[in-house]
């Protein structure tokens, strides 16, 4: 088996076995602590520009299924794991994880100490890195890692967004006949969804809650969105730094007060900036499927799915306009807010939960209720 090397900008180097594509890719090195859902992580556009470490020891053992894709292709730059399984055992699988990533040109390094690597990033913070199955000189790879752009200041939403508008009508499908499942509601409300890197399970959840969805490119003007006569506007997740997204922020400012708005992840950050707030980069971000979040409206703790490296500064938001609705119980960062007068709300975490728990599915129904109230 050939070797592969992960080199970080601080000079730290890890060597392991090469899987996936025999290629070299670079990006910000981050980690995700979810126990399951690796295919959803591979195909989440929010990971564009990032090499992902998965802390669950064995990855690839249940293969991949086309039904679980969150986008048209994998978006991670590279994958780092403790053990990459060569055996696939799952009745839903239609392709091995090894083949799935290799066909997309994504390199994988396995058989290295991911616990030591994650502890290093937790103490030092996420950093730039290069994963290579072709270059064997660690010094050259460290130099390459130091030369790639920092994630701060990068507009990656435009890179992953759709180039043409399209309709989405597919709802949630049960994974097995034994799964408890309610049928999708009749499509009553027209939602225009901005694609900053949108996940398909968000679209499925919107349809399941009774929405007819039109997905539009990230740079679609507010006027063009309003011309579609939406009952509501959705602001999606996505990769990169929210601050460079000046056009997107301006469009959201023009939509506030005109139509109900619901934002998730990058959409939450864009909405925060549009309402006069500020964002900042987290030391190593939140990426996992079991983060506790306090809902101040209900007093309940929700276990939630996360994937973000930036956050909105709650002190930068006007208390005259904004109510804080959700706070992270691990580090007390802002996880959600709503406007006091306008039909606008958002959360930093991922209520569509792919992968993740189902505690926050109610937010899609809340959006439908908000649109119905405006009608």
Protein Blocks (a to p, Z undefined) as FASTA:
>chain_A
ZZdddddfkopacddddehjdddddddddddfbfghklmmmmmmklgoiacddfbfbghj
lopafklpcbfbdfbfbdcdfbdcfbdcdfkbcbdfklmmmmnopacdehiafklmmmmm
mmnopadddddfkbccfklmmmmmmmpccfehpafklmmpcfbdcddfbdcddfbfklcc
ddddddfbdcddddehiafklmmmmmmnopacddddfklcfklmmmnopabdcddddedj
fklmmmlmmmmmmmgopaccddehjlmmmmmmmnopacdddfkopadjkbccddfknopa
cddddddfbdcdfklpcfklpccfbdcfklopafbdcdfkbccdddfbdfkopaddfklm
mmmmmmmmmmmmmZZ
